[in-house]
Amino acid sequence: MTGKNRVWATAAFAGVIAVASVTVSNAYHQQLLTIIGIHTLLALGLNMLMGYAGQISLGHAAFYGLGAYGTGILTTHYGWSPWAAFPVVLTAAGWLAYVIGRPTLKLSGYYLAMGTLGLGIIAHVIFREWDSMTGGASGMVGIPPLQVGGTVLSLGRSGMILVWVTVLTAFFLCSRLVDSRIGRALRALGDSQGAAAACGIDTGRLKAVIFSFSAVLAALAGFLYAHLVGFISPSSFDFLMSIRMVTMVVIGGMASIWGSLFGASVITMLPEWLHVFSDYEMTVYGLVLMVVMIFLPQGLTRGMLDAVERVRREG
Amino acid sequence: MLNIENVSKAFGGVQALYRVHFQVREGHIQAVIGPNGAGKTTLFNVITGVYAPDEGRIVLDGTEIHGRPMHELVARGIARTFQNVELFPSMTVLENVLVGRHVRTRCGLVGAMARWPWVGREERQSREAAMDLLRFVGLEEAAHKMSGDLPFGWQRLVEIARALASEPRLLLLDEPAAGLNAVETEALADLIQQIRSRGITVVLVEHDMNLTMDISDRIVVLDRGRKLAEGTPREIQSDEAVMEAYLGRKGQGKR
């Protein structure tokens, strides 16, 4: 995306968000949109790692949970202001990912998948078992909401606006990132590690840096989730969540910033639409995923763009 | 400028290189030739840090470089191309060459997102440098095409432009004539000589005798992991050991 396109796309996106923030007044829709926004942040961060740099992580819920539990513990047990916890939690997630990433990302393919899977499991066990801090399996309640000036930002219109302004900012920054020296290095790494190294790219370091970046975005999502919902429990940050994040990236489209928005929306709303199938809900869910992957293996965004292109050429 | 000092490398029981010793002089086109299995590729991989030598040293301008990772060598002024051409297919030709600028630019993660004024300047300079190089190899027109869509011969030129983008003092070419037709090989010979006249030392690991005999200043002949001969193309052509071991055997193979 060139600079001009980027500004236009961001402006259009901002317009949609502005309109939605005024017109959507149903509380359920507001909540759903808030969760979609949070999931979009998760998918966006993971897409930088998976879609662009070509590295898989099956344990990203760990960083999502770290953001949520980190701020939950600091604000409820230690009485910190959420705004003081914010930089601490994000920095911690970034550093942790970097330190873990240096050795783990030396692995590749299945081995990297296994390594990150282990990370996710360890984090989940800590969330579930460290009763005195995390509240164990029953979770943490009473996480204070965010406040700006005198305004309380809670699940509803204000929370929805906060989340989507954050998404918009993240989109803008990520699209700049992709179209830069670092973004090119990431794509080079995803294409051919040997050739990337031959171009002078320190692949080990770059992988850890982008792993860390995606962890910060996940922690940011966790931070927003904890303060908006006010309640967190380990089941929101388990292995299934990590898998759901990967699914969002793949369904939406790898190496596509807009694909992250799309994938997060579909994967978040699909269960809502599928309630009508009651007992068969998960079966149909699985079926939908299979069908998408069979017919649109490049993800929904790319797949549909290609389909439109085909129709236009033939029509 | 580059000294290969008594380098040995074995894989299991196979002695791929045995005490190979020679010097690459600044401003030269140095060829390394030899029949299949002579150890050319192993030597290339030892120089570029893919393998550490079992013994011996690789010295660049007085500094030992063997066993160092490739990305460090690029920063020190060594660039390479691959035998089978390794471009980045998800990127345009221009972007491929821009990746080559990596070590000569410094915008990081934060800089990329913040777009400070110096980042914009750096990006513009890189684009100019990359376009200059595409002009140099004659592919200016293809700058915005996807690199995977180009014919193989052009891809090889993009790869050379990408290697030059790191502003190397030493360029290592791994069988650059492989897969090229006679016309393309001739153009390549021209290009390599132009690269040398830019002050860049070239090491050419090559199978194609015509290319190496025409443009090399010095040639090292490897055979079964050992240095068989070294000298100017004329000396190599009249070297009896070479005729027997390399050209002779090759001739027999053809019959």
Chai-1 contact restraints between the chains, C-beta under 6 A:
chainA,res_idxA,chainB,res_idxB,connection_type,confidence,min_distance_angstrom,max_distance_angstrom,comment,restraint_id
A,L173,B,M113,contact,1.0,0.0,6.0,A-B,restraint_1
A,R176,B,M113,contact,1.0,0.0,6.0,A-B,restraint_2
A,L177,B,A112,contact,1.0,0.0,6.0,A-B,restraint_3
A,L177,B,M113,contact,1.0,0.0,6.0,A-B,restraint_4
A,S180,B,A112,contact,1.0,0.0,6.0,A-B,restraint_5
A,R181,B,T105,contact,1.0,0.0,6.0,A-B,restraint_6
A,R181,B,C107,contact,1.0,0.0,6.0,A-B,restraint_7
A,I182,B,L109,contact,1.0,0.0,6.0,A-B,restraint_8
A,I182,B,A112,contact,1.0,0.0,6.0,A-B,restraint_9
A,R184,B,E95,contact,1.0,0.0,6.0,A-B,restraint_10
A,R184,B,L98,contact,1.0,0.0,6.0,A-B,restraint_11
A,R184,B,V99,contact,1.0,0.0,6.0,A-B,restraint_12
A,A185,B,H102,contact,1.0,0.0,6.0,A-B,restraint_13
A,R187,B,S90,contact,1.0,0.0,6.0,A-B,restraint_14
A,R187,B,M91,contact,1.0,0.0,6.0,A-B,restraint_15
A,A188,B,F88,contact,1.0,0.0,6.0,A-B,restraint_16
A,A188,B,V99,contact,1.0,0.0,6.0,A-B,restraint_17
A,D191,B,F88,contact,1.0,0.0,6.0,A-B,restraint_18
A,D191,B,P89,contact,1.0,0.0,6.0,A-B,restraint_19
A,D191,B,S90,contact,1.0,0.0,6.0,A-B,restraint_20
A,S192,B,E86,contact,1.0,0.0,6.0,A-B,restraint_21
A,A195,B,E86,contact,1.0,0.0,6.0,A-B,restraint_22
A,A197,B,M70,contact,1.0,0.0,6.0,A-B,restraint_23
A,A197,B,H71,contact,1.0,0.0,6.0,A-B,restraint_24
A,A198,B,M70,contact,1.0,0.0,6.0,A-B,restraint_25
A,A198,B,R80,contact,1.0,0.0,6.0,A-B,restraint_26
A,C199,B,V99,contact,1.0,0.0,6.0,A-B,restraint_27
A,C199,B,G100,contact,1.0,0.0,6.0,A-B,restraint_28
A,C199,B,H102,contact,1.0,0.0,6.0,A-B,restraint_29
A,G200,B,H71,contact,1.0,0.0,6.0,A-B,restraint_30
A,G200,B,V74,contact,1.0,0.0,6.0,A-B,restraint_31
A,G200,B,A75,contact,1.0,0.0,6.0,A-B,restraint_32
A,G200,B,H102,contact,1.0,0.0,6.0,A-B,restraint_33
A,G200,B,V103,contact,1.0,0.0,6.0,A-B,restraint_34
A,G200,B,S166,contact,1.0,0.0,6.0,A-B,restraint_35
A,I201,B,H71,contact,1.0,0.0,6.0,A-B,restraint_36
A,I201,B,H102,contact,1.0,0.0,6.0,A-B,restraint_37
A,D202,B,H71,contact,1.0,0.0,6.0,A-B,restraint_38
